[in-house]
């Protein structure tokens, strides 16, 4: 049987079909099955009705049960993802997985405009195999980034991300002092083409984020953020909606700074716990005596 990834790679503008083997969210399934295609390109194809599940048009958040046939029809460009050389801060590695501490300012995955120097380029150079990312981090976000070293691991662990079995914790610095010590925010998030930023509060895609105050830091408050859903820019949007935009996040009302003060601190899958140490600027300020 032909590998669906290789089959898709042969076609720049054609119809292609993929078979769903396990439950997953449609957009995550496509990202996992077609790792050499741009995320933006796949999302645009979904938005313009270029993806069908068992013959019916479906949106990005559609939940796949397993056994369906996903058909893509439209123009998709395969990205050339060359192996790169550069420093990697490796947090964990075994025969199936590798986790790194991605620095702020580095792209996780190549785009049509930037095809080299990303975390994925460096991972492929280091591992010598076609590594695929199991999730994404914004360019400005630092911290744990997990990748699979083979297709079996990509399928096995990718389905865990899709079914929300992976637990993540982030650290964020916000300006001001919240009046609450803990809060769970529920704000639906939607994407509106032509709006800047495109993703913001609205629509019907439910999203929930738990926030906890850790303590004061230089110029603000350090929060622990636990996303209970996986919407694009979710933590950034929810912090802004609560009146406490993340420092450095000018897209959502934060003050200009040298970086986005959001750090993917911890990732858990079953008994596997991977931690990216907090950068020095995320260390709580000492208590005054």
N, C-alpha and C positions, 0 to 999 in steps of 0.2 A: 504493500500500500504506500502511496506517495505521501511524504511528510507534508502536512497542510501548510507549514511555514514555508518550505521550499517551493511548494506549488504556488503559493501566493507571491513569492519573490519573483517568479518568472513572468508575472503579469503586472504591467504598470497601470493599465486601464482595461479592466475586464471583470467578469463575474467570477467570484470564487466562493467556495462553500467550506465551512468548518463544522465538525460534529462536536457537540457538547458532551463531555464525559461525566461531569459532576456539577453540582449546584454552584452558581457564580453570578455576579452582577455582570450584565452584558458589556459595559465599557471595560471593566477589568479583565473579562475574558478575552476581549479583542486585544488589549494591551499585552496580555501574557502570550497569546497565540501568535501575535505579529510584532515581535519586539524590535524588528528592524524598520518599522514604519513609524512616522512621527505621531506623537500623541495628538497634536493639534489637528493633523490630517484625519485621523480616525474620528475625533470628536466632530469635526465638520461633516464628515460622511454621515455620522449618526444624526446630526442636526438637520441635514437636508433630505432625510428619508432614504438613505442609501443602504440601510441594514434591515433585513427581514429575519424573523425567527419563525420557522415553520410556515413561511409564506405571508406573515403579517408584519407590517412595519412596527418597529419597537424603538423606544427611547433609551438613552444611556443607562438609566437606573433600573431597567427591566430585570427581573430576577429569573435567571435560568434554573431549571430544575435538573437538567441532565437528560441526554437523549435527543435534544432538539438539533435541528439543522439551521445554522446561521449562514445566511447568504449576504455577501457584500457586492454591491454593484456601483461602480463609480471610479473616479480618478484618484489613485493613491500612488504616491512616489516612495519607493524604497530608499531609505537613508543609507549612505555608505558609512559604516561605523568602524573605522580602522582601529587597530590596537595602538595604544599610546604608552608613553613612558612618563613617569612622574611619581611623586611621593604619595603613598597610601597609608593612612593610619588605620591599620587592621585591628578590629575589636574581637573578631571571632572568625574561625575558619575550620571546616571539616571537609569531607569528600563531596558534600552536596551544597553547602552554603558558605558564603563569605559575607561578613558585615564590616563596614568601614565607618569611620567618623568623618562624614563629609564636611569640609570647611564651608563657612558662609562665603557666598560669592561664586561658588562653582556650580555649574549646571549638573544635574543628575544624569540627563539623557541628551544626546545630540538633537538638534533641531535642523530645519532646512537651512537656517542661516549660520548656525554654529555646529560643526560636525566633528570637531576635535577638541581635546582638552577637558572633556567632561568626565565625570566619575565613571561612566560606563566604558569610555575609551581606555581609561587607566586600568580598570578591572580586567578588561579583555587582554590588555598587554601583560598584566601580572599573571593571570591564570592560564593564558595560552589556549583558552577555549571560549566558546560563544556564551559568555555569561549573560544572563537576563535579569533585569531589576524586578523585584517582587512588589515594589511600591515606589513612589516618587517623593522627593522633597523639593520645595521651591529653591530657586537659586540662592535666595538670601538666608534660608534656614540651614543651620548646621546640625550635625548629630548623626544618629544611627541610620544607615542606609543598608538594606539587606538585599542580596542577590543570590540567584540560583546558578549552580555550575553545570547543570545538565537539564534536559527536558523533563526527566522524571521528577526531579526536585522542583522544577518550575511549576509543573502541574500540581504536585502534592501540596506545596506550600502556598502557591498562588490561590488555590481554592480556599485555604484557611483565611487568607486576607479577604477574599470575596465574601465569605460567610461571617466575617467580623469576629473571628475567633482569636485574632491577634490583638493583644492589648498594648497600647502605646501611651507613654507619658511625655509631655513636653514641658520645658521651662520657658517662661515669657516674662519680659520686663515691660511694665506699663507705667505711664506717668500718672501721678496722683496716688491717693490712698483710698481703696474701696471701703465702703461702709460695711461690707459683709466679709466674713472669714471664709465662707464656702457658699457656692451657688451653682446651680445647674441651669444653663441657658438653653432655651428651646426657641430657635428661630429658623424657619425654613429658608433655604438658599436656592437661588435660581440664577441662570445665566441669560443675559439679554445682549444679543448681538448689537454692536455699535456703541454700547455703553462702556465707560471707563471708570472703574474696573468693570469687566463684564460680569463677574460673579458678585452677588450681593444678597442682602436679605430680601425675600419675596418668594412667590410661587408656592408650590405644594410639596417640595422635596424636604421632608422633615430632617432636621439636624439637631443634635444635642451635644453640648460640651460641658464637662464639669470643671470648675475653677476653684482653686484653693490658694489662699494667701500664705506664702512661706515667710515673708518678712521684707524689711526695707533693703534696698540696694542703692548704690550711687545714683541719685536722680530719679528714683521711682520705687516701684513695688515689684517684688519677684513673685510670680504666680506659678503654680503647677496646673497644667491644663491636660485633661484627659478627654479626647474625642470619643464619643459613643457611636458616632456615625463617621463616614469618611467623605464628606463633601469637599469640593475644591475650595481652598483658602478658608476652611471652616473656622479654625481657631482665630485667625486674623479678623474675620468678619464678626464673629461672636464677641470678641473683646471690644471691637469698635462699637457694636450695637449696645454693649453694656456701658458705654461711655468711657472706656479705658483702652484706646487703641494701643497697639504694641509700639514701643519705641522704635523709630526707624522705618515704620510702615507708612510712608507718605501716601500710598494708594488708598489707605483706609483711615486717614486723619491723624496718623502718628507724626511726631516731630522728626525732622531730618536728622540723620545720624550716619555714622560710618558703616553701619550694618543694620540688618533686621534682627531685633533682639528676640529671636525665637529659636529654640534648640530642642531637637528630638533627643530626649534624654534616655528613655528606656523603651525597649521592645521585648515583649514576652510571647513565646509560643510554647504552650505546655510547660515543661520544666526548663526550657531554654530561656535565659534572661540575658539580654545584651544591653550594656550601659555605655553611653558615651559621656565621659566626665564633663561636668559643667565647665565652660570657659570661665576664666578668672572674673570677667565682668558680670557673671551670673552668681557669684558668691555673695551670700547675704552680708550686709554691712554689720560690723561688730556692734554689740549693744553698748550704749553709753553707760558709764558707771557714775 
